[in-house]
Amino acid sequence: MKKVGVLAVQGNFSLHQAALESAGVPASHILTVRTVEELGNVDRLIIPGGESTTVGLLLKRYGLGDAIQARAQGGMPLWGTCMGMILMAKAIEGRDQYSLNLLDITVKRNAFGAQVHSFEDEVQMTGVEPNLLGVFIRAPIVTEWGSAVEPMGWYQSKVVAVKQGKRIGTSFHPELTTDTRLHQYFLSL
Amino acid sequence: MATVLNGKSKTGPNTWREKVGLAEMLKGGVIMDVVNVEQAKIAEDAGAVAVMALERVPADIRRDGGVSRMSDPAMIQEIQQAVTIPVMAKCRIGHFVEARILEALEVDFIDESEVLTPADEENHVDKHQFTVPFVCGARNLGEALRRCAEGAAMIRTKGEAGTGDVVEAVRHMRTIMKEIRRAQSAREDELFTMAKELQAPYELLLEVHQKGKLPVPNFSAGGIATPADAAMMMHLGAETVFVGSGIFKSGDPAKRAKAIVESVLFKDEPKKLAEISKNLGEAMVGINCSTLPESQQMAGRGW
């Protein structure tokens, strides 16, 4: 059976591990990924929420970023939530910071403002029905996207979920809810 | 505009889930004390997951004595404008108006901190009344659960701030983890008495018994000064570390900050830790906690 990795450099990787178990993946098939070697053991990867500046620095410093790019370009399914989507973006508005350039999108960080503006509300989805509850924490939005990118989630007409081949990015955190449909969708890619 | 989704009703902006959620996102990282924009940028560039904006680091608060209060809002705002990572700030224990001011500034987390002079010797802030999340210090499980009952979304050990001596943070983390294991292995009918002994709410103790961990993320602070200190606290159960005076009171702050960030990631690899710990320059000059008179200890503040 295929192994699912969760990037465990920094952030809330443990909640993604729990959500994958709830989605039916046996615990023995859920692996944390901190190094290039550990990436070699998994067939798909989730990049969780966390701080993009912190994780970006560490991905760059230890070559793990290059390894993730190579695997993703070779067809490995990849899903980034919140920080994960920022790290997968081609460009970050107003910031010159490291990213993997695996989604042809521009993101705006902290698009809703500081933590006091964090919220949860319904996200309009295509591909996953019915709509999802989106938990947005200092969340980014997608402000531009290329022709290969398919927007798949909206909140108040802002794009908050995208798909490009076997790669998806979401502004919000399904792993903080008990709804595992998006995890199941990712496992089907 | 409450909508119901999957059986859950929307409770508006900043529910409990978002407060604890931000604490979750900060796991596996380092939160650094900074006193100006320049230090905040060094911290962000080194890979800090958040900064704590304050006018004086604990080592200077100790040196200067007197009453220590919330920082100047102008200084906090400058730091908010300078970095993209979350910015935290401290209010005095029980000082709910300082907390309201920090909330109005839209800081991302408030630390109701024993490092500042307490404003109330009986009551802490009722943190449930705020949209901004709070972190509070604790020395043991009872204190941690009392703070959770008041609405803290993150707990940290108190340690003995501003000393560069990790011994108190170790004592507090070991005590909390030992008491969690005791709660976990207790029979359910023993929890009522245990709650009484710990002076903790029964419902929260029951949650600890069921989950084997605190109801909110468990971080560590107080006296952490080296990469080895940070890695040890992670091994003892901390999910993230706060470094106060340890970075900017050392010889080469940028290098030490980077090293402490890496030590948290590589806590299980002694060879990497050896590399990381090389040539960091002078560590902060420490104060041995056992020589501190009781009147100068901060950890005892909070009730």
Interface residues (C-beta under 8 A of the other chain):
Chain A: A8 V9 Q10 G11 N12 F13 S14 L15 R34 G49 G50 E51 T53 T54 L57 L58 R61 C82 M83 R95 R109 N110 G113 A114 Q115 V116 H117 S118 F119 E120 D121 E122 N131 L132 L133 V135 F136 I137 R138 H173 L176 T177 T178 D179
Chain B: T3 L5 N6 K8 K10 T11 G12 P13 N14 T15 R17 E18 G21 L22 E24 M25 L26 K27 G28 G29 E44 D45 A46 G47 A48 V49 A50 Q80 T84 I85 P86 E103 E106 V107 D108 F109 T131 V132 P133 V261 E262 V264 L265
